[in-house]
Every structure is written in C-alpha cells, then in structure tokens.
C-alpha cells in the first residue's frame, strides 16, 4: 500500500475547502510528543470531478499492522485515478479509539513537490497529521467528515 493517500486527501480538502489555518507541525516541534502510530493510505477515484474516492490503508500501532477502511472523501479534480498519503497518529491510547469520524481542524501550506499537510481529529481526541505526496490533488470532505475504521 502507498504511504501517502489519506494525508494527501485530507490536506487537499482542507486547503481547497478554505480551512487553511496555519499550525505548528508536530514533526517540526522538538517538544512535541512522539506519534503513537503511523498510517498509510491509498485509493482511487471513480468519476473524478463528480464522483467519490474509495480507499484503504494500514495503521501501524504497537508494532502490529492493522487494515483500515476509508470513506467520506470525494475528488474535485478531473483525471485523478490514484491517490496516496501517509501520516502520524497522536493521542491513540487504545486501538478502539482510532475508529471514528475525522474532521479537519487545521491545514498547512502546500509543501515542495505539490503535496500538503492536514490535521484531522476524531470524537475520541485522536489526531492524524497527514502528508500528501500527490501533486495538485484537491478533495472534499463529506458533510459528515471522513470515516476511518480498523477492519477485523
């Protein structure tokens, strides 16, 4: 699986959606806590420009890989077929806290090469910092946010 889907999607959604709020990067702040897990996502678009995005990924938590299902993203750009992102997960106390609806609470500037950074938080306080490596992608969060769920 690619290690850049979710971060690209969410970062692009936030920037494209006008939610661009500058925040300090956890990775750039020496006093920031170490991430509790890592996430990588990949997916594809159906009817790009009008349709939806399907996705899946992997959450690496406490040395174990866990499959993740993604729903609630749509693609704005025409001609996009594959998307990818990777990121760090914070405030993850137990695996069950990961599942939920994530909403954007900040977005960073586009980084070199066309990628971006987005910050998402769920109802359990779990925060994901996503890094996009897909140049020029713009996504929309559904009105209900992006749902991430560990598959059994």
C-alpha positions in Angstrom: 0.0 0.0 0.0 1.1 3.5 -0.7 2.1 5.6 2.3 0.5 8.9 1.1 -3.2 8.7 0.4 -5.0 10.0 3.5 -2.7 12.8 4.1 -2.9 14.0 0.5 -6.7 13.7 0.5 -7.3 15.5 3.8 -4.6 18.2 3.3 -6.0 19.0 -0.1 -9.6 19.0 1.2 -8.7 21.5 3.9 -6.7 23.8 1.6 -9.3 23.6 -1.2 -12.1 24.0 1.2 -10.9 27.2 2.7 -9.9 25.8 6.0 -6.3 26.7 5.7 -5.3 27.6 9.2 -1.5 27.7 9.9 -0.5 25.4 12.7 2.9 24.3 14.0 3.9 20.9 12.7 4.3 18.1 15.3 7.3 16.9 13.4 8.9 20.3 13.4 8.4 21.0 17.1 11.2 19.4 19.2 8.9 19.4 22.3 6.1 17.6 20.5 5.3 14.1 21.7 6.3 11.1 19.6 3.5 9.7 17.5 1.6 6.7 18.8 1.1 5.1 15.4 1.8 5.6 11.7 -0.8 5.5 8.9 -0.5 5.0 5.2 -3.5 5.2 2.8 -4.1 4.7 -0.9 -7.1 4.7 -3.1 -8.7 5.6 -6.4 -11.3 7.8 -7.8 -14.5 6.8 -9.6 -15.9 9.5 -12.0 -13.2 12.0 -11.0 -14.6 15.5 -10.7 -18.1 14.3 -9.8 -17.6 11.0 -8.1 -16.2 9.5 -4.9 -13.0 8.1 -3.6 -12.5 4.6 -2.3 -9.6 3.9 -0.1 -7.9 1.6 2.3 -4.7 1.7 4.3 -2.6 0.4 7.1 -2.3 1.6 10.7 0.9 0.5 12.3 0.2 0.5 16.1 2.4 -1.0 18.8 4.4 -2.9 16.2 1.3 -4.5 14.6 -0.2 -3.7 11.2 -4.0 -3.2 11.0 -6.0 -2.8 7.8 -8.0 0.5 7.6 -11.1 1.3 5.6 -11.6 4.9 4.4 -14.9 6.6 3.4 -16.3 10.1 3.0 -13.9 11.7 0.5 -14.7 13.0 -3.0 -12.3 14.2 -5.7 -12.6 17.7 -7.1 -10.0 17.3 -9.9 -10.8 15.6 -13.2 -8.4 12.9 -14.4 -7.3 11.8 -11.0 -7.2 8.0 -10.7 -4.9 7.2 -7.8 -4.4 9.0 -4.5 -2.0 8.4 -1.6 -0.9 9.8 1.7 0.9 9.0 4.9 0.9 10.4 8.4 1.4 10.2 12.1 -1.2 9.4 14.7 -1.3 11.1 18.1 -3.4 10.6 21.3 -4.1 6.9 20.4 -4.5 5.2 23.8 -6.2 2.1 22.5 -6.9 0.6 19.1 -10.6 1.1 19.5 -10.1 4.9 19.9 -8.9 5.0 16.2 -12.3 4.2 14.7 -14.5 7.2 14.1 -15.4 10.2 12.1 -12.4 12.6 11.5 -12.9 16.3 10.7 -10.3 18.8 9.7 -9.2 21.3 12.3 -6.2 22.8 10.6 -4.3 22.7 7.3 -0.8 23.7 6.5 0.7 25.2 3.4 1.4 23.2 0.3 4.9 21.6 0.6 7.5 21.3 -2.1 6.5 19.0 -4.9 2.8 19.8 -4.6 1.9 17.9 -1.5 0.3 19.3 1.6 -0.3 18.7 5.3 -3.7 18.3 7.0 -4.7 17.7 10.6 -7.7 15.6 11.4 -9.3 14.8 14.8 -12.0 12.3 15.7 -14.5 12.1 18.6 -12.0 10.3 20.8 -9.4 13.0 20.5 -7.2 11.0 18.1 -5.3 13.4 15.8 -3.8 12.4 12.4 -1.2 14.6 10.7 -1.3 13.6 7.0 1.3 14.4 4.4 0.3 14.4 0.8 2.7 13.4 -1.9 0.2 13.5 -4.7 0.8 16.8 -6.6 -2.2 19.1 -7.2 -4.9 16.9 -5.7 -8.0 18.6 -4.2 -10.5 16.6 -2.2 -13.8 17.4 -0.4 -14.7 16.0 3.0 -18.3 14.8 3.1 -20.6 16.9 5.3 -20.2 14.2 7.9 -16.4 14.1 7.8 -14.1 11.2 6.8 -14.7 7.8 8.4 -11.7 5.6 9.3 -12.2 2.1 10.7 -9.8 -0.6 11.6 -11.0 -3.8 9.8 -11.1 -7.0 11.8 
